């Protein structure tokens, strides 16, 4: 009888661990979808903007990340939250302006004022 009880507890614990892993994997391994990629005039720097995971349901924010790379090596990252009424991030949500020593990223969406993010380099 004790052996049966121990097996039952073991299977219950295994089941709980599996459920926990499934829940955590959804939040730890969110897919990254490239939204826009822009290259500086000198072809040294690149800005890539990704949508991280899916929009928050319903009518929630969209998590994005801007990555500045120099010679294909990431040198700076910035998380961006778009308040866009549950819509996915699109190229139209971002403006990228290259200057000699920096790049200015402007994020725009329906439910927020435009926000600027500045990456400096050199």
C-alpha positions as CSV (number, residue, x, y, z in Angstrom):
1,X,0.0,0.0,0.0
2,X,2.8,2.4,0.8
3,X,4.5,1.7,-2.5
4,X,1.3,2.6,-4.4
5,X,1.1,5.9,-2.4
6,X,4.7,6.7,-3.2
7,X,4.2,6.1,-6.9
8,X,1.1,8.3,-6.9
9,X,3.0,11.2,-5.2
10,X,5.9,10.7,-7.7
11,X,3.6,11.0,-10.7
12,X,1.9,13.9,-9.2
13,X,5.2,15.7,-8.7
14,X,6.3,14.9,-12.3
15,X,3.0,16.2,-13.6
16,X,3.4,19.5,-11.7
17,X,7.0,19.9,-12.9
18,X,5.9,19.3,-16.5
19,X,3.1,21.9,-16.2
20,X,5.6,24.4,-14.7
21,X,8.1,23.8,-17.5
22,X,5.4,24.4,-20.1
23,X,4.3,27.6,-18.5
24,X,7.8,28.9,-18.0
25,X,8.9,28.0,-21.6
26,X,6.2,30.2,-23.0
27,X,7.5,33.2,-21.1
28,X,11.2,32.5,-21.3
29,X,11.4,31.6,-25.0
30,X,9.3,34.1,-26.7
31,X,9.8,34.3,-30.4
32,X,11.5,37.3,-31.9
33,X,10.0,38.6,-35.2
34,X,12.1,41.1,-37.2
35,X,10.0,44.2,-37.9
36,X,12.5,46.5,-39.5
37,X,16.3,46.6,-40.3
38,X,18.2,49.7,-41.2
39,X,21.8,50.1,-42.1
40,X,23.9,53.3,-41.6
41,X,25.3,55.1,-44.7
42,X,28.8,53.9,-43.9
43,X,27.5,50.2,-43.6
44,X,29.1,49.8,-40.2
45,X,26.1,50.1,-37.9
46,X,22.7,48.4,-38.1
47,X,19.5,48.8,-36.2
48,X,17.2,45.8,-36.0
49,X,13.8,46.1,-34.3
50,X,12.1,43.0,-33.2
51,X,8.6,42.2,-31.9
52,X,9.0,40.0,-28.8
53,X,6.3,37.4,-28.4
54,X,2.7,38.3,-29.1
55,X,0.6,41.3,-28.2
56,X,-0.9,41.3,-24.8
57,X,-4.5,40.0,-25.1
58,X,-6.9,41.8,-25.5
59,X,-6.1,45.3,-26.6
60,X,-2.8,45.3,-24.8
61,X,0.8,46.5,-25.4
62,X,3.3,45.0,-27.8
63,X,6.8,44.3,-26.6
64,X,9.6,45.2,-28.9
65,X,13.4,45.4,-28.8
66,X,15.8,47.6,-30.7
67,X,19.3,46.3,-31.2
68,X,22.2,48.4,-32.4
69,X,25.0,46.4,-34.0
70,X,28.5,47.4,-35.1
71,X,30.1,45.2,-37.8
72,X,27.4,42.6,-37.1
73,X,28.1,42.5,-33.3
74,X,25.3,43.8,-31.0
75,X,26.6,46.7,-28.9
76,X,23.4,48.1,-27.4
77,X,19.8,47.0,-26.8
78,X,16.6,48.9,-25.8
79,X,13.3,47.4,-24.8
80,X,10.3,49.3,-26.4
81,X,6.7,49.0,-25.4
82,X,4.2,50.0,-28.1
83,X,0.7,50.9,-26.8
84,X,-1.1,50.0,-30.0
85,X,-4.5,48.7,-29.0
86,X,-3.5,45.1,-29.2
87,X,-2.1,45.3,-32.8
88,X,1.1,43.7,-33.9
89,X,4.2,45.9,-34.4
90,X,4.8,47.0,-38.0
91,X,7.4,49.0,-39.8
92,X,5.1,52.0,-39.7
93,X,5.5,52.2,-35.9
94,X,9.1,53.2,-36.2
95,X,11.2,55.9,-37.7
96,X,14.9,55.6,-37.9
97,X,17.2,58.6,-38.4
98,X,20.9,58.1,-38.9
99,X,23.3,60.9,-37.9
100,X,27.1,61.0,-37.9
101,X,27.5,59.9,-34.2
102,X,24.1,58.4,-33.3
103,X,20.9,56.9,-34.5
104,X,17.5,58.1,-33.3
105,X,14.6,55.7,-33.2
106,X,11.1,57.1,-32.8
107,X,8.4,54.6,-31.7
108,X,4.8,55.6,-32.6
109,X,1.5,54.0,-31.9
110,X,-2.2,54.8,-31.5
111,X,-2.3,55.0,-27.7
112,X,1.0,56.8,-27.0
113,X,2.9,59.9,-27.8
114,X,5.9,59.3,-30.0
115,X,9.0,58.2,-27.9
116,X,12.6,58.7,-29.0
117,X,15.4,56.3,-28.2
118,X,19.0,57.5,-29.0
119,X,21.9,55.2,-29.5
120,X,25.3,56.9,-29.7
121,X,28.4,55.3,-31.3
122,X,32.0,56.2,-32.3
